[in-house]
Amino acid sequence: MTLTRASIGLLALAIVVTAPAQVPQDLANKKDFKSFRASSADPTGKNADARRVGPGETLTLADVRGTGRFTHLWITIASPSPDHLRELVLRMTWDDASSPAVECPVGDFFAQGPGHYVEYHSAPVSVGGQQALNCYWPMPFKKHAVITVTNEGTRAVDAFYYNFDYQLENHQPKDIRYFHTQYRNYFPAPQGTPLTVCEVKGAGHFVGTVVNVMANSDGWWGEGDDNFYVDGNKTPSISGTGSEDYFCGAWDFGHTFQTPFFGVTYYDNADFGGEKRGIQNTIYRWHIEDPVAFSKSLLFTLEHGRGGWDEDRKPLRNNYTTLGLYYVDHPEGDGPKINPYEKRIPKLLPLPGGD
């Protein structure tokens, strides 16, 4: 079929018309909450608005009591360390839980996988110019919320700026779901078993995935299927056709791209000559229009072998970092404890017999 300029224009118009509305229809309705902000603003009213975070220090970004939710997080950072996005660990604890619901590096939370700033725009997360990190995931709490950042690097962060917008509500549904993440490193991917992206017990819904891949062998990494096992079922309720397909791309992506619900924020294949050893990719998929609901438990796995099911790759299996995002009915964290900084940085594995 040959597309004329007019038909291309109509197609573009159709895409715009069918895209999700950016302005909610209930915006004109009465709002039963009060708006607040936790920020790094200079309490004297002057312009010393940044916070310093020394090596090993933890900075409390928000400590809010009451019933409410965070609606927007904004962060920008000035640091002499080139790897500060992976050195800084973000933690969020809801309702005095014994463990944080969110515990991951700042960079991974904003899909800046290899620790490099990349501007992109999606529905819940965007990075604007210059180096402005924004998040719009709603994060409710019933009585108390604490958000911190810890510097696991050896150099001080000179300036950590933040604005965290939140609402305190007069009424909140009894069955709220708490925002969670699970962060994992696989250096390399395990032989014989798929990657676990999320494993949780309770009632909730899965809403997003971020994956960073470092290839230790030549060849395309994206043949592994996605599988969602809901409520203890032995067979997946959802099973896909390959990793690039799960992330809503095709044919090795080819380049970076961004949409409201999926995209590739980092893609250096062109610099390394295609599907070659040493490449890194960072990919996101948000399940906003298609959340995966569960009432008892959820297990989400991603195959990683050369043929998907074989769960192996020669001569070396690839390095993966995964981040699963979900809402669940309890505030306590579910995922494994985050690795220390030096163990969450992928390194290219030496080839047998040398490079």
C-alpha positions as CSV (number, residue, x, y, z in Angstrom):
1,M,0.0,0.0,0.0
2,T,1.3,3.5,-0.9
3,L,0.6,6.2,1.6
4,T,0.0,9.7,0.2
5,R,0.9,12.8,2.1
6,A,-2.8,13.3,2.9
7,S,-3.3,9.7,4.2
8,I,-0.1,10.1,6.3
9,G,-1.6,13.2,7.8
10,L,-4.9,11.5,8.5
11,L,-3.0,8.6,10.2
12,A,-1.1,11.0,12.4
13,L,-4.4,12.7,13.3
14,A,-5.9,9.4,14.2
15,I,-3.0,8.6,16.5
16,V,-3.3,11.9,18.2
17,V,-7.1,11.6,18.6
18,T,-6.8,8.0,20.1
19,A,-3.9,8.9,22.5
20,P,-4.9,9.0,26.2
21,A,-6.1,12.4,27.3
22,Q,-3.4,14.4,29.2
23,V,-6.1,16.4,31.1
24,P,-8.4,14.3,33.3
25,Q,-12.1,14.8,32.8
26,D,-12.7,15.3,36.5
27,L,-10.3,18.2,36.8
28,A,-13.2,20.6,37.2
29,N,-14.7,18.6,40.1
30,K,-14.4,19.7,43.7
31,K,-11.1,18.5,45.3
32,D,-11.4,17.2,48.9
33,F,-7.7,17.6,49.9
34,K,-5.1,20.1,50.8
35,S,-1.9,20.6,48.8
36,F,1.6,20.7,50.3
37,R,5.2,20.3,49.2
38,A,8.4,18.8,50.8
39,S,11.4,20.5,49.3
40,S,15.0,21.6,49.6
41,A,13.9,25.2,49.7
42,D,16.0,27.5,51.8
43,P,14.0,28.0,55.0
44,T,15.3,31.6,55.3
45,G,13.8,32.5,52.0
46,K,17.1,33.1,50.3
47,N,18.5,31.1,47.4
48,A,20.5,28.4,49.2
49,D,18.0,25.8,48.1
50,A,20.3,22.8,47.6
51,R,21.2,20.0,50.1
52,R,24.7,18.4,50.4
53,V,24.9,14.6,50.8
54,G,28.2,13.4,52.1
55,P,29.6,9.9,51.5
56,G,27.6,7.4,53.5
57,E,25.1,10.0,54.6
58,T,21.3,9.7,54.4
59,L,19.2,12.7,53.7
60,T,15.5,12.7,54.7
61,L,13.6,14.3,51.8
62,A,10.1,14.0,53.2
63,D,8.6,13.0,56.6
64,V,4.8,13.5,56.4
65,R,2.2,12.5,58.9
66,G,-1.5,12.2,58.0
67,T,-3.5,10.5,55.3
68,G,-2.6,11.4,51.8
69,R,-0.5,10.7,48.7
70,F,2.5,12.0,46.8
71,T,1.5,13.1,43.4
72,H,4.8,14.4,41.9
73,L,8.5,14.1,42.6
74,W,11.1,16.4,41.0
75,I,14.9,16.0,41.6
76,T,18.0,17.5,40.1
77,I,21.5,16.8,41.2
78,A,25.0,18.3,40.9
79,S,27.8,15.9,41.9
80,P,31.4,15.5,41.0
81,S,31.0,11.8,40.8
82,P,30.2,10.6,37.2
83,D,28.2,7.6,38.6
84,H,26.1,9.4,41.2
85,L,22.8,8.1,39.6
86,R,23.8,4.6,40.6
87,E,25.5,5.6,43.9
88,L,22.4,7.3,45.3
89,V,19.8,5.0,46.7
90,L,16.1,6.1,47.0
91,R,14.0,4.6,49.8
92,M,10.3,5.1,50.5
93,T,8.6,3.8,53.7
94,W,4.8,3.9,54.1
95,D,2.9,3.8,57.4
96,D,5.9,2.9,59.7
97,A,6.5,-0.4,57.9
98,S,9.5,-2.4,59.0
99,S,11.1,-2.3,55.6
100,P,10.9,0.2,52.7
101,A,8.5,-0.4,49.9
102,V,10.8,1.4,47.4
103,E,14.6,0.7,47.6
104,C,16.6,1.3,44.4
105,P,19.2,3.6,42.8
106,V,17.9,7.0,41.7
107,G,18.9,6.3,38.1
108,D,17.0,3.0,37.8
109,F,13.9,4.5,39.3
110,F,13.9,7.1,36.5
111,A,15.0,4.6,33.8
112,Q,18.5,6.0,33.6
113,G,19.9,2.5,33.7
114,P,23.6,2.8,32.8
115,G,23.9,5.9,35.0
116,H,23.8,8.4,32.2
117,Y,21.2,11.2,31.9
118,V,18.9,10.7,28.9
119,E,16.0,13.0,28.3
120,Y,12.7,11.3,27.5
121,H,9.0,11.7,28.2
122,S,6.5,9.0,29.3
123,A,3.2,9.2,31.2
124,P,4.5,8.6,34.8
125,V,8.2,9.4,34.4
126,S,10.0,12.0,32.4
127,V,13.5,13.5,32.3
128,G,13.6,17.0,31.1
129,G,16.4,19.5,30.3
130,Q,18.7,19.6,31.9
131,Q,19.0,16.5,34.1
132,A,15.5,17.1,35.7
133,L,14.0,13.9,37.1
134,N,10.2,13.8,37.3
135,C,7.8,11.1,38.6
136,Y,4.0,11.1,38.6
137,W,3.3,7.7,40.1
138,P,0.6,8.2,42.8
139,M,1.9,7.1,46.1
140,P,-0.8,6.9,48.9
141,F,-0.3,6.4,52.6
142,K,-2.7,6.2,55.6
143,K,-0.7,7.8,58.4
144,H,3.0,8.4,57.7
145,A,5.4,8.6,54.8
146,V,9.2,8.9,54.8
147,I,11.4,9.3,51.7
148,T,15.2,9.3,52.0
149,V,18.2,9.2,49.8
150,T,21.6,7.6,50.8
151,N,24.9,8.4,49.1
152,E,26.8,5.1,48.8
153,G,29.6,6.8,46.8
154,T,33.0,8.1,48.0
155,R,32.4,11.7,47.0
156,A,30.0,14.2,48.4
157,V,27.0,15.3,46.3
158,D,27.4,19.1,46.2
159,A,23.7,19.9,45.5
160,F,20.6,17.8,45.8
161,Y,17.5,19.8,44.9
162,Y,14.0,18.4,45.2
163,N,10.3,19.3,45.2
164,F,7.9,16.6,46.3
165,D,4.3,17.5,45.9
166,Y,1.7,15.7,48.1
167,Q,-1.9,16.0,49.3
168,L,-3.4,15.4,52.6
169,E,-6.9,14.0,52.2
170,N,-10.1,14.1,54.3
171,H,-11.3,10.8,52.9
172,Q,-9.3,7.9,51.5
173,P,-10.6,4.5,50.2
174,K,-10.1,1.7,52.8
175,D,-8.6,-0.6,50.2
176,I,-5.7,1.6,49.0
177,R,-2.7,-0.1,47.4
178,Y,0.8,1.0,48.3
179,F,3.4,1.8,45.7
180,H,6.3,-0.7,45.6
181,T,9.4,-1.5,43.6
182,Q,11.6,-4.6,43.4
183,Y,15.2,-4.2,42.3
184,R,17.5,-7.0,41.2
185,N,20.9,-7.5,39.7
186,Y,21.8,-10.6,37.7
187,F,25.6,-10.6,36.8
188,P,25.3,-12.8,34.8
189,A,21.8,-14.1,34.2
190,P,21.3,-17.5,36.0
191,Q,21.7,-20.6,33.9
192,G,18.6,-22.8,33.5
193,T,16.1,-20.3,35.1
194,P,14.5,-17.1,33.9
195,L,14.9,-13.7,35.5
196,T,12.5,-12.9,38.4
197,V,11.3,-9.3,37.9
198,C,8.6,-9.4,40.6
199,E,7.5,-11.9,43.2
200,V,4.9,-10.8,45.7
201,K,2.2,-12.1,48.0
202,G,-1.0,-10.1,48.6
203,A,-3.6,-8.3,46.5
204,G,-2.6,-5.7,44.0
205,H,-1.7,-4.9,40.5
206,F,1.6,-4.8,38.5
207,V,2.3,-1.5,36.7
208,G,5.7,-1.3,35.3
209,T,9.1,-2.7,34.3
210,V,12.6,-1.2,33.7
211,V,15.4,-3.4,32.4
212,N,19.0,-2.6,31.8
213,V,21.1,-5.2,29.7
214,M,24.8,-5.4,29.3
215,A,25.7,-8.0,26.6
216,N,28.5,-10.4,27.4
217,S,28.1,-12.3,24.1
218,D,27.3,-11.3,20.5
219,G,23.7,-11.8,19.4
220,W,20.3,-10.2,20.1
221,W,19.3,-10.5,23.8
222,G,15.6,-10.0,23.3
223,E,14.2,-13.4,22.5
224,G,13.1,-14.3,26.0
225,D,9.3,-14.5,26.7
226,D,7.5,-12.6,29.5
227,N,5.4,-14.8,31.8
228,F,3.0,-13.7,34.5
229,Y,1.9,-16.3,37.0
230,V,-1.2,-15.0,38.9
231,D,-2.4,-16.2,42.3
232,G,-0.2,-19.3,42.4
233,N,-1.1,-20.7,39.0
234,K,1.4,-23.2,37.7
235,T,1.0,-22.0,34.1
236,P,1.2,-18.3,33.1
237,S,-2.0,-16.3,32.7
238,I,0.0,-14.0,30.4
239,S,2.8,-15.3,28.2
240,G,4.5,-13.3,25.4
241,T,6.5,-13.8,22.3
242,G,9.8,-12.2,23.2
243,S,11.4,-9.5,25.3
244,E,11.4,-6.8,22.6
245,D,7.7,-7.6,22.0
246,Y,6.9,-7.3,25.7
247,F,8.5,-3.9,25.6
248,C,6.2,-3.1,22.6
249,G,9.0,-2.7,20.1
250,A,10.2,-5.1,17.3
251,W,13.2,-6.1,15.2
252,D,15.9,-5.2,17.8
253,F,14.4,-1.7,18.4
254,G,17.1,-0.1,16.2
255,H,17.3,3.1,18.1
256,T,16.0,5.0,21.2
257,F,12.4,6.0,21.2
258,Q,9.7,7.1,23.7
259,T,6.0,6.9,24.1
260,P,3.7,7.4,27.1
261,F,3.7,3.7,28.0
262,F,6.9,2.1,26.5
263,G,10.3,3.1,25.1
264,V,14.0,2.7,24.9
265,T,16.0,5.3,26.8
266,Y,19.5,4.0,26.1
267,Y,20.7,2.2,23.0
268,D,24.3,2.1,22.1
269,N,24.2,-0.7,19.5
270,A,25.0,1.6,16.6
271,D,28.3,2.5,18.3
272,F,29.2,-1.1,18.8
273,G,28.2,-2.4,15.4
274,G,24.8,-3.9,16.1
275,E,24.0,-6.9,18.4
276,K,27.5,-7.1,19.8
277,R,29.2,-7.9,23.0
278,G,29.5,-4.8,25.2
279,I,26.3,-3.1,24.2
280,Q,23.9,-1.7,26.8
281,N,20.1,-1.2,26.5
282,T,17.7,0.4,28.9
283,I,14.0,-0.2,28.3
284,Y,10.7,0.6,30.1
285,R,7.1,-0.7,29.9
286,W,4.3,0.9,31.9
287,H,1.1,-1.2,32.5
288,I,-1.1,1.8,33.0
289,E,-3.8,0.9,30.5
290,D,-3.2,-2.8,31.1
291,P,-2.3,-3.4,34.8
292,V,-1.9,-7.1,35.8
293,A,-4.2,-7.7,38.8
294,F,-3.7,-10.4,41.4
295,S,-5.6,-11.3,44.6
296,K,-3.1,-13.6,46.3
297,S,0.2,-13.5,44.6
298,L,2.2,-12.6,41.5
299,L,5.3,-14.0,39.9
300,F,6.6,-12.2,36.8
301,T,9.6,-13.8,35.0
302,L,11.5,-12.9,31.9
303,E,13.4,-15.5,29.8
304,H,17.0,-14.6,28.8
305,G,18.4,-17.4,26.6
306,R,19.4,-17.1,23.0
307,G,16.3,-19.1,22.1
308,G,14.3,-17.9,25.0
309,W,13.3,-21.1,26.6
310,D,16.9,-22.5,26.8
311,E,17.9,-19.9,29.5
312,D,21.5,-20.0,28.3
313,R,23.8,-18.2,26.0
314,K,27.3,-19.0,24.6
315,P,30.0,-18.3,25.5
316,L,28.6,-16.1,28.3
317,R,25.2,-15.1,29.7
318,N,24.4,-11.4,29.7
319,N,24.2,-9.0,32.7
320,Y,20.7,-7.7,33.7
321,T,19.4,-5.2,36.2
322,T,15.6,-5.3,36.6
323,L,13.1,-3.1,38.3
324,G,9.4,-4.1,38.8
325,L,6.8,-1.6,39.9
326,Y,3.5,-2.5,41.5
327,Y,0.8,-1.6,44.0
328,V,-0.1,-4.0,46.8
329,D,-2.3,-4.1,49.9
330,H,0.5,-3.9,52.5
331,P,3.2,-1.3,53.1
332,E,6.1,-3.6,54.0
333,G,8.7,-4.2,51.3
334,D,8.6,-7.5,49.4
335,G,11.8,-7.6,47.3
336,P,15.3,-8.6,48.1
337,K,17.6,-6.2,49.9
338,I,19.5,-4.0,47.5
339,N,23.1,-4.9,46.8
340,P,25.9,-2.6,47.9
341,Y,27.1,-0.2,45.2
342,E,30.1,-2.2,44.1
343,K,27.9,-5.3,43.5
344,R,25.2,-3.5,41.5
345,I,27.5,-2.2,38.7
346,P,27.7,-4.6,35.8
347,K,31.1,-5.4,34.4
348,L,31.9,-7.0,31.1
349,L,32.8,-10.6,31.7
350,P,36.1,-11.8,30.2
351,L,35.8,-14.2,27.3
352,P,37.2,-17.7,27.7
353,G,40.8,-17.5,26.4
354,G,40.8,-13.7,26.7
355,D,39.1,-10.8,24.8
